[in-house]
Amino acid sequence: MGLYENQVVPRLVEFACGMRINEPQRQRACAGLHGRVVEIGFGSGLNVPFYPDTVRSISAVEPADLGWKLAGKRLERASVPIERAGLDGQSLPFPDNTFDSALSTWTMCTIPDVATALAEVRRVLVPGGTFHFVEHGLAPDAKVQAWQHRLNPIQKTIAGGCNLDRDILGLVRAAGFEVRDVDVFYGEGPKFLAALTLGVAVSA
């Protein structure tokens, strides 16, 4: 990765995803996490304050060294052990059936091969393990979708490969998860950016 991806994009993500308007969604996504948890796209640790008491440990998957560095103060304040345990969500360095829960927040938009990453998440979860997620993606309205498709090439260029128009719910289901709870809605901000899918799915 180049200078822009290494030094600029992690700071953009820290700013955009760290806004207070996102905190209620983070809290909802983290609710119910338990036991050993793998978090893909850990970033700068913006979810750390929202881990419930039922979490025993976090294995953080984060490719950006700067993102991990920016997480420093949050790691110091964390109430559970957190280790950086992987760099690529598409190839998780864990045995099958390792984790009780998995977490992804505003991450699936950027992973190049998200289908492979979701298959990996399912592989490392125990049977019946829960996958918690909140992601922006394909809007529920055709007019907004049209704008997402138009703007997606620009978004990918300036935002480190972030896609506006991925069908998050479809991707999760295609990976073999059973979606138990889901909410599709618009958050604050422009609709083409703020179409959110928040849910919990179960690994069979």
C-alpha positions in Angstrom: 0.0 0.0 0.0 1.2 3.5 -0.8 1.6 6.6 1.4 -2.0 7.7 0.9 -3.4 4.3 2.0 -1.0 4.0 4.9 -1.0 7.5 6.3 -4.1 9.3 5.1 -6.9 6.8 4.9 -6.5 5.6 8.6 -6.9 9.2 9.7 -9.9 9.7 7.5 -11.5 6.6 8.9 -10.7 7.7 12.4 -12.4 11.0 11.8 -15.4 9.8 9.8 -16.2 6.7 11.8 -15.3 8.3 15.1 -18.1 10.9 15.0 -20.5 10.8 17.9 -23.5 10.1 15.6 -22.1 6.6 15.1 -21.9 5.7 18.8 -25.5 4.5 19.3 -25.0 2.1 16.3 -21.7 0.9 17.8 -23.4 0.2 21.1 -26.2 -1.7 19.4 -23.8 -3.8 17.3 -21.7 -4.7 20.4 -24.7 -5.7 22.5 -24.7 -9.5 23.1 -21.1 -10.1 22.2 -19.7 -12.8 24.5 -16.7 -15.0 25.2 -13.8 -14.9 22.8 -14.5 -12.3 20.1 -12.8 -11.7 16.7 -13.2 -8.2 15.4 -12.4 -7.6 11.7 -11.4 -4.1 10.8 -10.5 -3.1 14.3 -9.2 0.3 13.0 -8.4 2.6 15.8 -10.4 0.8 18.4 -13.6 2.9 18.3 -15.7 -0.1 19.5 -13.6 -0.6 22.7 -15.8 1.5 25.0 -18.9 -0.5 23.9 -17.7 -4.1 24.6 -20.1 -5.6 27.1 -19.0 -7.3 30.3 -19.7 -10.7 28.7 -16.7 -10.4 26.5 -13.6 -12.4 27.6 -11.1 -11.3 25.0 -10.8 -9.6 21.7 -8.6 -10.8 18.8 -8.3 -7.7 16.6 -7.7 -8.0 12.8 -6.3 -4.7 11.4 -4.1 -4.3 8.4 -3.1 -0.6 9.1 -0.2 -0.1 11.4 -1.3 3.6 11.9 -4.8 2.5 12.8 -3.4 0.2 15.5 -1.2 3.1 16.7 -4.1 5.5 16.9 -5.9 2.9 19.1 -3.2 3.2 21.8 -5.1 5.2 24.4 -8.3 3.1 23.9 -6.3 0.0 24.3 -4.9 1.3 27.6 -8.4 1.9 28.9 -9.9 -1.4 27.7 -11.5 -3.6 30.3 -10.8 -6.8 28.4 -7.5 -8.2 26.9 -7.1 -7.1 23.3 -4.4 -8.4 20.9 -3.6 -7.6 17.3 -4.0 -11.1 16.0 -4.3 -10.7 12.2 -3.8 -8.4 9.3 -6.2 -9.6 6.6 -9.9 -10.4 7.1 -9.7 -12.5 4.0 -7.3 -15.0 5.6 -7.8 -15.3 9.3 -4.9 -17.0 11.2 -7.1 -19.0 13.5 -8.2 -22.6 13.7 -11.8 -23.5 12.9 -14.4 -23.0 15.8 -12.2 -20.6 17.8 -14.5 -17.8 18.6 -17.9 -17.3 20.3 -18.7 -14.0 18.6 -17.4 -11.9 15.7 -17.8 -8.1 15.1 -17.6 -5.9 12.0 -18.4 -2.2 12.0 -18.1 -0.1 8.9 -15.6 -2.7 7.5 -17.3 -4.8 4.8 -17.4 -1.8 2.4 -13.6 -1.9 2.1 -12.5 -5.5 2.1 -11.6 -6.4 -1.5 -13.0 -9.9 -1.4 -15.8 -9.6 1.2 -17.3 -13.0 0.4 -14.1 -14.7 1.3 -13.8 -12.6 4.5 -17.3 -13.6 5.6 -16.6 -17.3 4.8 -13.5 -16.9 7.1 -15.6 -15.4 9.9 -18.0 -18.2 9.7 -15.2 -20.8 9.7 -13.6 -19.4 12.9 -16.9 -19.2 14.8 -18.2 -22.1 16.8 -21.5 -23.6 15.6 -24.2 -21.2 16.9 -21.7 -18.4 17.2 -23.0 -14.9 16.6 -21.8 -12.4 14.0 -22.6 -8.8 14.9 -22.4 -6.1 12.3 -23.3 -2.5 11.4 -22.3 -1.5 7.9 -23.2 1.2 5.3 -24.1 -0.1 1.9 -26.8 -0.5 -0.7 -29.8 1.8 0.1 -33.3 0.4 0.3 -34.6 3.0 -2.2 -33.9 2.8 -6.0 -33.2 6.5 -6.4 -30.6 6.5 -3.7 -29.1 3.3 -5.1 -28.7 5.0 -8.5 -26.7 7.8 -6.9 -24.6 5.2 -5.0 -23.7 3.4 -8.3 -22.8 6.7 -9.9 -20.6 7.9 -7.0 -19.0 4.6 -6.2 -15.9 5.0 -8.4 -15.1 8.3 -6.8 -15.7 7.0 -3.3 -13.4 4.0 -3.9 -10.7 6.3 -5.1 -10.7 8.9 -2.2 -11.7 6.5 0.6 -9.2 3.7 0.3 -11.4 1.3 -1.6 -14.6 1.9 0.3 -17.7 0.9 -1.7 -21.1 2.7 -1.3 -23.3 0.0 -2.9 -22.6 -3.4 -1.4 -25.6 -5.5 -0.5 -24.6 -6.2 3.1 -27.6 -8.4 4.0 -27.3 -10.4 0.8 -23.5 -10.9 1.4 -24.1 -12.1 4.9 -26.8 -14.6 3.9 -24.7 -15.8 0.9 -21.9 -16.7 3.3 -24.2 -19.2 5.0 -25.2 -17.2 8.0 -28.8 -17.2 9.4 -29.8 -13.6 10.0 -31.7 -13.5 13.3 -32.1 -9.8 13.8 -31.7 -7.0 11.3 -32.5 -3.3 11.0 -32.1 -1.4 7.7 -32.4 2.3 8.0 -30.9 5.7 7.3 -28.5 7.3 9.8 -27.6 10.9 9.9 -26.0 12.5 6.8 -26.4 12.1 3.1 -28.5 9.1 2.3 -26.0 7.6 -0.2 -23.5 7.4 2.7 -25.9 6.8 5.5 -27.9 3.7 4.4 -27.1 1.3 7.3 -27.6 -2.4 7.9 -27.3 -3.4 11.6 -27.9 -7.0 12.7 -26.9 -10.3 14.3 -26.4 -13.5 12.3 -25.7 -17.0 13.5 -23.2 -19.5 12.2 -24.8 -22.9 11.5 
